Amino acid sequence: MLHDDEPAMHLYGGNGGIRHFDALEQQALSSEARGYLLELSRRGEIPNEQRELIIHYASQLGGAPLERVDVEELLDHLIFAFPDEEDSPGCSHVPRPH
């Protein structure tokens, strides 16, 4: 588990690649939130594109870093909100992570 005093700049993301978090992204997401997103994409519970959507969205908010619970809420609203609509921004083929 990462702690906020550890720079989480290089972490393994989905597809065995390394995901570099720039300074703005590190300020936007707590280490726990960054690790949570990477773990979800590594396990295939969210596609990398959806992970990047959340990271980008968080980077645009400003303010205090988002915590894991905030990321879970974002996933609920942005990714899993419209599971039955074909033209929705949700990701209907990915089950909601537990």
Secondary structure, 3 states (H helix, E strand, C coil): CCCCCCCCCEEECHHHCEEECCHHHHHHECHHHHHHHHHHHHCCCCCHHHHHHHHHHHHHHCCCCECHHHHHHHHHHHHCCCCCCCCCCCCCCCCCCC
